[in-house]
Amino acid sequence: MPWPIRGWPKPTRRSAMTPGGAVLRKALELSQQLPLAERYLIEANHAYLMKDNKKAIAAFENLAKTLPDSTDVEYTLGSLYLANGDFEKARAQFTPS
């Protein structure tokens, strides 16, 4: 049976089995030409959506350095620390400065 979705690449990995996976990979590819903050944002969101917490934490830490006043970045980073069981970093992230 041919690949049923015309125009979408046939998946090669489980994480790429949805059209969203293909779109995220394309966004990562195109992000190399963007300013650093926007590139970090795309990398962070890609890792977060693919449930790769280790890469997501690294990307959100870079993003937090670039956008230090973003409450969305701070909250997501704290949530990732919590999901990974790093409670001290999560507490520090959620505690107001």
PyMOL commands that set and color helices and strands:
alter all, ss='L'
color gray80, all
select helices_A, chain A and resi 14-16+19-31+36-49+53-66+71-83+87-94
alter helices_A, ss='H'
color red, helices_A
deselect
rebuild
show_as cartoon
